[in-house]
Amino acid sequence: MYKKLFLAMTLMGTCLPMNAQTTSLAQAFKGTGNGNPISGNVFCADPTALDYNGRLYVYGSNDHQEFLSNGKKGDNSYGTIKSIVVFSTDDMVNWTFHGTIDAATLCAGWHPSQWYRGFMNSWAPSVTWRTHKRSKQDEFFLYFANTSHGVGVLKAKSPLGPWSSPLEEALIHKDTPGALQQSANFDPGVVVDDNGDGWLTFGGLDYDAGGTDLLPGNTRIVKLSTGMVSTSGQAIEIPAPYHFEANELNMIGGKYVFTYCTNWADRKDSDWNAYKAAHGISASKPNKATMCYMVSDDPTNPDSWVYKGEYGPHTSAPNNHSHLHKFQGNYYHIYHDCSLLESMKSKSAVDKSAGTYRSIAVNKATVNEETATISRVAINSTGVDAIKNLNPYELQQAETMATSAGIEYEDFTNITPNTSLNKLGNEVSENLQVQMHDGSWIQLRKVDFGTTGAAKLMLRAKGEGTIEIRLARTGAKPSATVNISSGSISDHTIDVDATEFQGVKTIYIVATSATDLFLDAWQFTEADPSGIQTIENRQPVQTQTYDLSGRRLSDHHQHRGIVIEQYTDENGVKHSRKRF
């Protein structure tokens, strides 16, 4: 994180509203009132999640890597997906992009076996964490499908890494005791139970030996060792009807809840009626490619697993993969669809040949914890409501947004097939910036300025251009304007009108006249209710002055009114402020 600097210079003038720039605004592919998908510019799929220290972290297959590798066209074969995307939120509306976990580099040292060529791909992650009983150190474990040939594992000390591969091969493959021999040992689902023991489910696609349409026999669960990176005992079958893929595990009301996606086989009433009678259940037979679940209180006993029904409908994606998660007292159905791609196609923003690039979405779920029952969920573009407001007086990363248009992340320039090392180094989002072009914009919702309002705005940025803060809508007149002219990341701070920045607002960060403009972070300073601002004793070292149109003024200018002063302090950090 770049050093946090604040200007506390008292300025008698305020940032006066000006007419909005004539710059043509970039086109959005996620509605400014929609919650889904969670990102308006990143393709990702097969979601999983964990919550830690009040934030929900969502991980997914990096469909965007395939999208770029294919030249933003063609079908998604998943073949070049070798990294994992990470997002997080604490309010369920504004999402922070944390870049990617470069699984290809982390697992480059895997040795091959007769079943696979070492590391191949990173699909369908499943993630969990625990506090180690002896060291009291928090540990994070991420399991992923190494194509259909096995399950790999990564380990970290935080949800954002840095991650490492604790093994020199896949954790699960055909030599694992009890593993599938004809089906795919992939799509892991992990949970740490109420006793602190780890469990992993996996399997799918083809039927295993003796499998049928109704009971493919292609699902396994295995207990993990105390270290979470090896298995303990033999993998046991979960007799999941019409099972296909997308395995995940939860603990609900002391019971093990297994969720999965159903296959494409025809459903015969006679088969299903016989199954219901044999197992004493009343659930209807599931539809194709829908999310279903089973419940057990003894996961190693196949007969203990009870089919409970279908809860997640088929989406616009060709396959189905979801994760059920409880966060801040609410259950959420986290899934993928093709809504972002469909929006891009409808606006002629991508080639018509582009297909099956997926995006992650979230809707509420209703769960009865006493009976471990999941009600059928509804999926839509509306998404979920914010569970808290965003605090503008805390430093906010530029990668945090509800939606956006015309932006890029520097990270995505580094995940190409020829890249041997991701420049992120698997670190957190402080190492990322958002590249903003002329007309780019970022939206944030439920920004709570309180009753006193904001007195100052700091933008941490580099490049050339103007950034405007607009309220309520993209086309509004700017309520604050910051001119950026800096060759390196530095703080640019101006006074703002507190009466404009009061209460709960939707804000837009809009770039105009932008050239190589990168935004790293932003923060408002709350107005002092007394109206007295503190004076900073730091003196400018080098100063340049501009009018509100961005024209540089000479040292002997006679300009009247507000001017923009850009200066460098004694630490070499550049700042911007307005003054008379």
Number of C-alpha atoms within 10 A of each C-alpha: 11 12 8 9 14 16 22 18 18 15 15 9 15 18 22 13 15 13 10 15 18 10 13 10 19 17 15 19 24 23 16 17 12 17 25 27 30 31 25 25 22 24 27 28 31 28 29 27 23 19 19 13 6 11 15 21 22 25 27 28 30 30 29 25 28 26 25 16 18 15 11 18 17 16 14 19 14 19 15 22 27 28 25 25 24 25 22 23 19 22 20 22 27 25 22 22 25 25 25 28 27 24 25 21 18 19 25 15 14 18 14 13 12 8 11 18 13 20 26 22 24 28 30 29 31 30 25 20 23 17 12 13 10 6 7 9 12 14 17 21 22 23 27 27 28 28 23 19 23 29 27 31 28 23 22 18 15 16 26 20 16 16 23 19 22 16 17 15 23 26 19 28 24 18 12 18 15 16 25 28 15 14 23 27 29 31 28 30 29 29 24 19 16 13 7 13 15 23 22 24 26 30 33 28 19 19 23 19 13 9 13 15 18 21 18 23 26 32 31 25 26 26 22 20 14 14 11 22 22 18 20 15 13 15 23 20 24 27 21 25 26 28 33 29 29 28 30 27 27 22 19 19 15 16 19 22 25 26 29 32 29 28 25 14 15 11 16 11 11 8 12 17 15 11 17 15 10 9 12 11 14 13 13 13 19 20 20 20 25 23 28 25 25 23 23 21 15 12 21 18 12 16 13 15 23 20 21 18 22 24 20 27 19 19 18 14 18 13 21 26 29 27 25 23 20 18 17 12 6 12 16 20 22 24 26 29 28 22 24 24 22 20 17 19 17 12 11 10 14 17 13 12 11 19 21 22 30 30 30 27 28 26 21 19 21 15 19 11 13 10 12 19 19 21 14 16 18 13 21 16 17 15 20 18 13 15 13 13 17 21 16 19 17 11 16 18 22 24 27 24 24 27 28 27 21 20 21 19 18 17 17 15 13 16 25 17 13 8 12 13 15 21 16 20 16 21 17 19 22 15 17 24 23 21 24 27 23 22 21 24 27 24 23 22 22 21 20 19 24 16 15 17 23 25 24 27 25 24 26 26 28 24 21 18 22 21 28 21 21 23 21 13 12 20 15 14 16 22 20 24 25 24 29 28 21 19 13 13 19 27 27 28 28 27 29 26 19 20 13 17 26 17 15 17 19 17 20 25 24 29 32 24 16 21 18 13 26 28 24 25 23 21 20 24 23 20 22 14 10 7 9 9 14 11 11 11 9 11 10 15 13 12 14 14 21 18 16 16 10 15 11 15 16 11 9 6 9 8 12 8 10 16 21 24 21 22 20 18 14 12 8 12 17 27 27 25 23 25 18 13
